[in-house]
Amino acid sequence: MRERAEAILRRLAGEHARLREDQWRAIEALVAGRRRVLCVQRTGWGKSAVYFVATALLRDDATAGPTVIVSPLLALMRNQVEAAARAGIHARTINSANLDEWEQITDEIRAGAVDVLLISPERLNNPDFRDSVLPRLAATTGLLVVDEAHCVSDWGHDFRPDYRRLRTFLANLPARTPVLATTATANARVTADVADQLGDALVLRGPLDRESLRLAVLDLPSPAHRLAWLADHLYRLPGSGIIYTLTVAAAGETAEFLRSRGYAVASYTGQAEDADRRVAEQDLLDNKIKALVATSALGMGFDKPDLGFVVHLGAPPSPIAYYQQVGRAGRAVESAEVLLLPGAEDAAIWRYFASLAFPPEDQVRSVLAALSTDSPLSTPALEPIVDLRRTRLELMLKVLDVDGAVRRVRGGWLATGEPWQYDAARLRRVAEARTAEQQAMREYAETPDCRMEFLRRCLDDPGAVPCGRCDRCAG
């Protein structure tokens, strides 16, 4: 079986590719042992190779159904479909951007013509998908892959309530269906939480050093100084790269300013049209632009092996989120520049996003009361009734839905009438963890010691040692 696995890998990654030992251990556990596996491995280690090789081996067995990959972002899905094709694997995706193809794809799944189906966690609760596609899919899944599995955990830096629906999906899988969860950014607490939710999982955790990255921090007094510095030095950064900003407005303003200084750049945010995001992604992949100026909408969703640099205008709210984003750089090049330009306004932006967290109990109860009717209410109809902003209201409804207190139906939301408890103690613990992460991010910017070692320690990497490359180690 290993010889067959190596042959599939060569089709996927080139004639010189060889399986790492932990890649083989994961594939063997999934295919031969039909086990559940959690891979916590650095970006660029080859987690996708594990599930594509395992898929090809399982599909050689005529009885194995399609692999279902739950993946968080459209850009990542598009990368995965193209990668699968290189290994002779027919992959399809059902998402908000291809509604007109859903029926055809569903027919292909029923006909056994789809090897891999990529879906977002939010799709698991789309009423049509949940009621008509999901039951059959769960019954026929040959391998379930949970990509960016730290999102499953309340403690993960990018927790998404819809990922918790995977518990239901897992419970409905046939006995001995293999499950693979992957992430590059899980500390010990998140790893234990995800492994516990998987149940009896083989955990494969590797060192998190990224030998190609040279980390640095430059402290400048104002946003204007940071933009001016970037405009004066962007041409010196190797190849093409990503410039991250903390807000949509900053992404647009930065891109516009850099274009005025003669740079070919594009902006990428969650508010942009999907077609515009696709063009921007492709332009960066083809090195037609110097940089993509992006919010965290691009954070986990982009694979460009030769990315030469990542610059942050403003610090993300946690070292773990920062490690996730800088991990996009330097995957297939010897050296990549990673630069953080922190700002005095960062803390205020962190506080704003923290204010969008789960609301107080009285507001939650008012939402449940408003939904305790015979007719469903849409999110826009709920907004003025309960005095909550759309983003915060949608997050709260997702959590209540996962908890069984409300249900999404055609036309909006309904209360289920099931008893529900407001878990104030857990919410307080999560809020305290977020505050500690923000403090750790300040300490990262100010540390006199190795920056890569600092990030690895934040991720509980026992092998963390000075890297010898960052601005603290090498000047």
C-alpha positions in Angstrom: 0.0 0.0 0.0 2.9 2.4 0.7 4.2 1.9 -2.8 0.8 2.8 -4.2 0.6 5.8 -1.9 4.1 7.1 -3.0 3.0 6.8 -6.7 -0.1 8.9 -6.0 2.0 11.5 -4.2 4.3 11.8 -7.1 1.4 12.5 -9.4 0.3 15.2 -6.9 3.6 16.9 -6.0 6.2 15.9 -8.6 8.6 13.0 -9.3 10.9 13.8 -6.4 8.2 13.8 -3.7 8.4 11.3 -0.9 6.0 10.7 2.0 7.1 12.0 5.4 6.8 9.3 8.1 3.9 11.1 9.9 2.1 11.5 6.5 2.4 7.7 6.0 1.3 7.0 9.6 -1.8 9.1 9.0 -2.6 7.5 5.7 -2.1 4.0 7.0 -4.3 4.7 10.0 -7.1 6.2 7.8 -7.0 3.6 5.0 -5.9 0.3 6.7 -7.1 1.1 10.3 -10.3 3.2 9.4 -9.3 5.4 12.3 -9.8 9.0 13.3 -6.6 11.1 13.1 -5.7 14.7 14.1 -2.7 16.2 12.3 -1.3 19.3 14.0 1.5 20.2 11.5 3.1 23.4 10.3 1.9 25.1 7.1 3.6 23.6 4.1 4.1 20.2 5.8 1.7 18.5 3.3 -1.6 17.9 5.2 -3.6 18.0 1.9 -1.3 15.3 0.5 -2.5 13.0 3.3 -6.2 13.3 2.4 -5.7 13.2 -1.3 -3.5 10.1 -1.2 -5.9 8.5 1.3 -8.9 9.4 -0.9 -7.2 7.8 -4.0 -6.4 4.6 -2.0 -9.9 4.4 -0.6 -11.6 5.0 -3.9 -9.6 2.1 -5.4 -11.9 0.1 -3.2 -15.2 0.2 -5.2 -17.2 0.2 -2.0 -15.8 3.5 -0.6 -17.9 6.6 -1.0 -16.6 10.1 -1.7 -14.4 12.1 0.6 -16.1 15.0 2.2 -13.8 18.0 3.1 -15.2 20.6 5.3 -13.1 23.7 4.4 -13.6 27.2 5.7 -13.0 29.5 2.7 -13.7 29.6 -1.0 -10.1 30.5 -2.0 -8.9 27.4 -0.3 -11.6 25.3 -1.9 -10.5 26.5 -5.4 -6.9 25.6 -4.6 -7.9 22.1 -3.4 -10.0 21.3 -6.5 -7.0 22.2 -8.8 -4.6 20.1 -6.6 -6.9 17.1 -6.6 -7.1 17.1 -10.4 -3.3 16.7 -10.6 -3.6 13.4 -8.7 -6.5 12.2 -11.0 -9.1 12.9 -8.3 -12.4 14.4 -9.4 -13.3 17.1 -6.8 -16.4 19.3 -6.7 -17.5 22.0 -4.4 -20.9 23.2 -3.2 -20.8 26.8 -2.0 -22.6 30.1 -2.2 -20.8 31.0 -5.4 -22.0 28.1 -7.5 -25.7 27.8 -6.7 -26.6 27.0 -10.3 -24.4 23.9 -10.2 -25.8 22.3 -7.1 -28.3 20.1 -8.8 -25.8 18.7 -11.3 -23.2 18.1 -8.6 -25.8 16.3 -6.4 -26.6 14.0 -9.4 -22.9 13.3 -9.9 -22.5 12.4 -6.2 -25.5 10.0 -6.4 -23.9 8.5 -9.6 -20.6 7.9 -7.7 -18.7 10.2 -10.1 -17.4 12.5 -7.4 -14.2 11.5 -5.5 -14.1 14.6 -3.3 -16.8 17.1 -2.2 -15.7 20.3 -0.6 -18.2 22.2 1.5 -18.1 25.0 4.0 -19.2 24.4 7.6 -22.1 26.9 7.1 -23.4 24.6 4.3 -24.2 22.0 6.9 -27.1 24.1 8.1 -28.4 25.4 4.8 -32.0 24.1 4.9 -32.1 22.5 1.4 -28.6 21.0 1.8 -29.3 19.8 5.4 -32.6 18.1 4.6 -32.1 16.8 1.0 -28.3 16.2 0.5 -26.7 15.8 3.9 -28.4 12.6 5.2 -27.4 10.6 2.1 -24.0 12.2 2.1 -23.3 11.2 5.7 -24.5 7.6 4.9 -22.1 7.2 1.9 -19.0 9.2 3.0 -15.8 7.3 2.6 -13.6 9.7 4.4 -14.4 12.9 6.4 -11.8 15.6 6.4 -12.1 18.6 8.8 -9.7 21.2 7.5 -8.5 24.1 9.8 -9.8 22.0 12.7 -8.9 24.6 15.3 -12.2 26.3 14.3 -14.1 23.4 16.0 -12.9 24.6 19.4 -14.2 27.6 21.4 -10.6 28.1 22.3 -9.4 28.3 18.7 -8.3 31.7 17.4 -10.9 31.5 14.5 -13.8 29.7 16.2 -16.8 29.3 13.9 -20.0 28.0 15.5 -21.0 26.1 12.4 -18.0 23.8 12.8 -19.7 22.4 16.0 -22.3 20.8 13.7 -19.6 18.3 12.8 -20.5 16.5 16.0 -23.9 15.7 14.5 -22.3 14.7 11.2 -19.8 12.5 13.0 -22.5 10.8 14.9 -24.4 9.9 11.6 -21.4 8.4 9.8 -21.4 4.6 9.3 -19.2 2.7 11.7 -15.5 2.7 11.0 -15.6 5.7 8.6 -12.2 7.2 8.8 -12.0 10.9 9.9 -9.0 13.3 9.4 -8.8 16.6 11.2 -5.9 19.0 10.2 -4.6 22.3 11.4 -1.3 24.2 11.6 -2.4 26.4 14.6 -3.6 24.5 17.7 -2.0 24.9 21.1 -2.2 22.1 23.6 -5.7 23.1 24.9 -7.2 23.3 21.4 -5.5 20.0 20.4 -7.0 18.2 23.4 -10.4 19.8 22.8 -10.5 18.8 19.1 -9.2 15.3 19.8 -11.9 14.8 22.5 -14.6 15.8 20.0 -13.2 13.3 17.5 -13.1 10.5 20.0 -10.2 7.9 20.2 -8.1 9.9 17.7 -4.5 9.3 16.7 -2.8 12.7 17.3 0.2 13.4 15.1 1.9 16.7 16.2 5.1 17.9 14.7 7.5 20.8 15.2 6.2 24.2 14.1 9.4 26.0 13.0 9.3 27.5 9.5 12.9 27.5 8.3 12.3 29.9 5.4 10.6 32.7 7.4 12.6 35.7 8.7 10.4 37.5 11.3 10.8 41.2 12.1 8.9 44.0 13.8 9.2 47.7 12.9 7.6 50.1 15.4 6.6 53.4 13.7 4.7 56.3 15.3 1.5 56.6 13.1 -0.5 55.0 10.3 0.9 57.7 7.9 4.5 56.7 8.8 3.7 53.0 8.2 2.2 53.7 4.8 5.1 55.9 3.8 7.6 53.3 4.9 5.8 50.6 3.0 5.7 52.7 -0.2 9.4 53.4 0.1 10.4 49.8 0.7 7.8 47.5 -0.9 9.9 47.1 -4.1 12.8 45.7 -2.0 10.7 42.8 -0.7 11.2 39.5 -2.6 8.7 38.4 -5.2 5.1 39.0 -4.5 3.2 38.8 -1.2 0.4 39.7 1.1 -0.2 42.9 3.1 -2.7 42.3 5.9 -4.8 45.0 7.4 -7.1 44.8 10.4 -10.2 46.4 8.7 -11.9 46.5 5.3 -11.5 50.3 5.2 -7.7 50.0 5.8 -7.4 47.4 3.0 -9.0 49.7 0.5 -7.1 52.8 1.6 -3.8 51.0 1.6 -4.3 49.5 -1.9 -5.4 52.9 -3.2 -2.3 54.7 -1.7 0.1 52.1 -3.0 -1.4 52.2 -6.5 -0.9 56.0 -6.4 2.8 55.4 -5.8 3.0 53.2 -8.9 2.6 49.7 -7.4 0.5 47.0 -8.9 -1.7 45.8 -6.0 -5.2 44.6 -5.4 -7.4 44.6 -2.3 -9.2 41.5 -1.0 -11.9 41.6 1.7 -15.0 39.6 2.7 -17.1 42.5 1.3 -15.7 42.2 -2.2 -17.7 40.3 -4.9 -16.6 36.7 -5.4 -15.7 37.4 -9.0 -13.4 40.2 -7.9 -11.7 38.0 -5.3 -11.1 35.3 -7.9 -9.4 37.8 -10.2 -7.3 39.1 -7.3 -6.2 35.6 -6.2 -5.2 34.6 -9.8 -3.3 37.8 -10.3 -1.2 37.1 -7.2 -0.7 33.4 -8.2 0.5 34.6 -11.6 2.7 37.3 -10.1 0.9 40.0 -12.0 0.7 42.1 -8.9 3.3 42.9 -6.2 0.9 42.4 -3.4 -2.6 41.5 -2.3 -3.8 43.9 0.4 -6.1 41.7 2.4 -8.1 41.4 5.6 -8.3 38.1 7.5 -10.8 36.9 4.9 -7.7 35.6 3.1 -6.1 34.3 6.3 -6.7 30.5 5.9 -7.7 30.5 2.3 -4.8 30.8 0.0 -2.0 28.6 -1.2 0.9 30.2 -3.2 4.1 28.2 -2.5 6.4 30.9 -3.7 4.9 33.8 -1.7 7.9 36.0 -0.9 6.7 38.2 1.9 3.9 38.9 4.4 3.5 42.4 5.9 1.0 43.2 8.7 -0.2 46.8 9.0 -1.5 46.4 12.5 -1.2 43.3 14.7 -3.8 40.5 14.7 -5.3 39.9 18.2 -3.3 36.8 19.0 0.1 35.2 18.2 -1.7 32.1 17.0 -3.7 34.0 14.4 -0.5 35.8 13.4 1.4 32.5 13.0 -1.5 31.2 10.8 -1.3 34.2 8.5 2.4 34.5 8.1 2.5 30.7 7.4 1.2 31.5 3.9 4.8 32.7 3.0 7.9 30.8 2.2 6.5 27.4 1.5 8.6 26.6 -1.6 11.3 29.3 -1.4 14.4 29.4 0.7 13.7 32.7 2.4 10.7 34.9 2.9 10.3 38.2 4.7 7.7 38.6 7.5 7.2 42.0 8.9 4.8 43.3 11.6 4.1 47.1 11.7 2.1 47.4 14.9 -0.1 50.4 15.7 -1.3 52.2 18.8 -4.8 51.9 17.4 -4.6 48.0 17.3 -6.0 47.6 20.8 -9.1 49.7 20.0 -9.8 47.5 16.9 -9.4 44.4 19.0 -11.9 45.8 21.5 -14.3 46.5 18.7 -14.2 43.0 17.3 -14.4 41.6 20.9 -17.6 43.6 21.4 -19.2 41.5 18.6 -19.0 38.4 20.8 -21.9 36.5 22.3 -24.4 39.0 23.8 -25.6 39.2 27.4 -28.3 36.9 28.6 -31.2 39.4 28.5 -30.6 40.1 24.8 -30.4 36.4 24.0 -33.7 35.8 25.9 -35.4 38.6 23.9 -34.3 36.9 20.7 -35.7 33.5 21.8 -39.0 35.2 22.8 -39.3 37.0 19.4 -38.8 33.6 17.7 -41.3 31.8 19.8 -44.1 32.2 17.2 -45.6 30.1 14.4 -44.0 32.1 11.6 -40.2 32.3 11.1 -38.4 35.6 11.3 -35.5 36.5 9.0 -32.4 38.1 10.4 -33.2 41.6 8.9 -36.7 41.4 10.5 -35.1 40.4 13.9 -32.6 43.3 14.0 -34.9 46.2 14.9 -36.9 44.0 17.4 -33.9 42.9 19.5 -31.6 45.9 18.9 -28.5 43.9 17.9 -26.2 44.5 14.9 -26.4 42.0 12.0 -23.0 40.5 12.6 -23.5 39.9 16.3 -27.1 38.7 15.8 -26.0 36.1 13.1 -23.2 34.8 15.3 -25.6 34.4 18.3 -28.2 32.6 16.1 -25.6 30.2 14.9 -24.6 29.3 18.5 -28.3 29.0 19.5 -28.9 26.7 16.5 -26.0 24.5 17.3 -27.2 24.4 21.0 -30.7 23.3 19.7 -32.5 26.4 21.0 -33.4 27.7 17.5 -33.7 26.2 14.0 -33.0 27.7 10.6 -35.9 27.0 8.2 -37.0 28.5 4.9 -37.9 32.1 5.6 -35.7 32.6 8.7 -35.5 31.2 12.2 -37.8 29.6 14.8 -37.4 28.8 18.5 -37.5 25.1 19.1 -38.9 25.4 22.6 -36.0 23.2 23.9 -34.6 24.2 27.4 -31.5 26.3 27.0 -28.9 27.5 29.6 -26.8 30.7 29.3 -23.3 29.4 30.0 -21.8 32.6 31.6 -18.9 30.8 33.1 -17.7 29.4 29.8 -18.1 32.7 28.0 -16.1 34.4 30.7 -13.3 31.9 30.4 -13.2 32.4 26.6 -13.1 36.2 27.0 -10.3 35.9 29.5 -8.4 33.7 27.1 -8.8 36.3 24.3 -7.5 39.0 26.6 -4.5 36.9 27.4 -3.8 36.4 23.7 -4.0 40.1 23.1 -1.4 40.7 25.8 0.8 38.0 24.3 0.6 39.8 20.9 1.9 42.9 22.6 4.7 40.9 24.2 5.6 39.4 20.8 6.1 42.9 19.4 8.3 43.9 22.3 10.2 40.7 23.1 14.0 41.0 23.2 14.3 37.3 22.4 13.7 35.1 19.3 10.4 35.8 17.6 9.9 32.4 16.1 10.6 30.8 19.4 8.0 33.0 21.0 5.3 32.0 18.5 6.2 28.3 18.8 5.9 28.6 22.6 2.5 30.2 22.2 1.5 27.1 20.3 3.0 24.8 23.0 5.6 23.5 20.7 8.0 21.5 23.0 10.9 21.9 20.5 10.8 25.7 20.5 14.4 27.1 20.3 15.9 30.3 18.9 15.6 30.4 15.1 18.8 32.3 14.2 17.0 34.2 11.4 14.7 36.8 12.9 15.6 40.4 13.6 16.3 39.6 17.3 18.6 36.6 16.4 20.3 38.0 13.3 19.9 41.8 13.6 
